[in-house]
Amino acid sequence: MTTALTRRDRRISPVFLGIVAVMAVSGWAVWTEFSASTGFAVFLFVTSAWIVSLCLHEYAHARTALHSGDISVGAKGYLTLNPLKYTHALLSIVLPVLFVIMGGIGLPGGAVFIERGRIQGRWKHSLISAAGPLTNVLFALVCTAPFWLDALAGVPDPFRYALGFLALLQVTAAILNFLPVPGLDGYGVIEPWLSYRIRRQVEPLAPFGLLLVFAVLWIPEVGGLFFDAVDAVLRSLGVDDWRTGRAFYQFWDGDPDLASPVSP
């Protein structure tokens, strides 16, 4: 039995609006250097903006599923952008934020539960999985627009560095989520095209895919190659220094000296 969507199912959550408000106020504080600690303002701005992008990432999955035939996403609250409605709050919000704090890696986790049986067609299933990381691609383009449009005149240095670091998170989220690893969106894109036997064999690995990727990235050689690749992508978009943004973000180490280069 299906239930029609109500206005409440589509109404933007006050929780999400509150997060957006924190992003706006902290972004203003970074821009004006109003805060006593610029680094703390950068931390609030980047973290809240990152959570906003997580919400948009999951909303993209849910919205695409809705138009593909799964109207149950409305009753579950996925269309309200409320992160508290996600199926796995730990994987959706807590772990991604911890990943950012620990290593500057943007990696959204699994959150929305899609009733795949309601959806017909392999292309629709693939598009639902791809919608999330494509949102991160769009977010990265928005963050880097002042760089590749050469529109940085008048932008304060701390805000520019914060945008660069936020762009880093979006680029890493997009790249990592498109990896064909069970449990990540990249695997969800190709899964409909795999045989039933392969899907059954891979299914037990799905709960550990996210942690496996993070563990591999902690290997210095792998992590170095990965960030070199991400750095190349960011440079192609005009961002030549995201490390200073990360240094500001880690405010507990003190604000960086802009006169001195920041180590990798």
Secondary structure as UniProt FT lines:
FT   HELIX           7..10
FT   HELIX           14..32
FT   HELIX           38..68
FT   HELIX           72..75
FT   TURN            76..77
FT   HELIX           78..80
FT   HELIX           83..85
FT   HELIX           90..94
FT   HELIX           95..103
FT   HELIX           116..118
FT   HELIX           122..148
FT   TURN            149..150
FT   TURN            153..154
FT   HELIX           157..177
FT   TURN            182..183
FT   HELIX           185..190
FT   HELIX           191..193
FT   HELIX           196..202
FT   HELIX           203..208
FT   HELIX           209..217
FT   HELIX           220..236
FT   TURN            237..238
FT   HELIX           243..249
FT   HELIX           251..253
FT   TURN            258..259
//
